[in-house]
Amino acid sequence: MYKYHGFGLSIASEIEFPELLPADFANADVTIALGKTPDKLETGDIITTAFSGINSHEYLLNIKDTCRYYASNGCSIIAEPDAGMDDHSIRLFLLGTIMAAILYQRGNIPFHASAIVKDGKLTLFAGDSGAGKSTLLAALATKGHTIFTDDICVLQYNASQDKDVLGTASYPMIKLWEDAIGQLDSNKYTRDFKIRPQMTKYGQFFYESFNTQSLPVDKIFVLSPQSSAKEITIKKLDPIPAFKQLEKQAYKYELIAHTQLRSMLFTVLSRLAIQADVLEVIRPTDASAVATLADAIEKLF
């Protein structure tokens, strides 16, 4: 078995993951095995679609012509790849949707955000897919800021123990599209590791500086590209509109399968909306202006 640290968890896997940080431990929080997945879920209140099934403690996902996945009890994943499927594609869904299901089953919140760490606290960059989170993160790294995580930040909050909502990094890799690499104009970023054979998207590793600690969230910039915007505008949100923006960034919200988990999400995000400065960043859709965006945001750190 390969052993890794990722998403704040110890992961033992039959599949090799170059994206994850190698680790040594006696007991795994999560195991990943190759094998036969169930044909369907049998117990509990089951929500089904054409390609998935979910209840409070199980998730079954079928990615056509790629792989079937089964995640259960917050600790076990089975992958059943289609014949001849490439490892990159199999891992892509494991590190995204399937790990999100495991985190929700464990009572943690996978939050759709990238982050830097500054003075022991986190600044998050949230937003929908394509909003520019990863490109902004990479641009800030070229300016000397320390990358914490890309795409997913795991939120944890224990009201009886923790004063603050804490964020934990997913794994030590940024994903950048080919055009973003060109816009960044830095030899720091390469095209050596393709995320998936048919995608012009590349992984950028930062094993040496990967931080496995859970740190308090200090600021959250919610990126909102708008075709009507002529310039970058940044405004701080009051707690109620801040909460509404944060709720949209719960990663794979459809995986929240029971009311207790929705209640926990409400508690965590309500606390976060008060704890952190939440700022909405409206910017033109011109992706080539990432350096200008990085400069504007950096002034507010």
Secondary structure, DSSP 4 states (H G I P E B T S, - for coil): -EEEEETTEEEEESS--TTSEE---SS-SEEEEESPPPSS--SSS-EE-SSEEE-SSEEEEEETTTEEEEEETTTEEEEEEPTT--HHHHHHHIIIIIHHHHHHHTT-EEEEEEEEEETTEEEEEE-STTSSHHHHHHHHHHTTPEEEESSEEEEE--TTT-SS-EEEE--SEEEEEHHHHHHHT-TT--SSSBSSTT--EEEEE-GGG---S-EEEEEEEEEEE-TT--S-EEEEPPHHHHHHHHHTTBTTGGG--SHHHHHHHHHHHHHHHHHSEEEEEEE-S-GGGHHHHHHHHHTT-
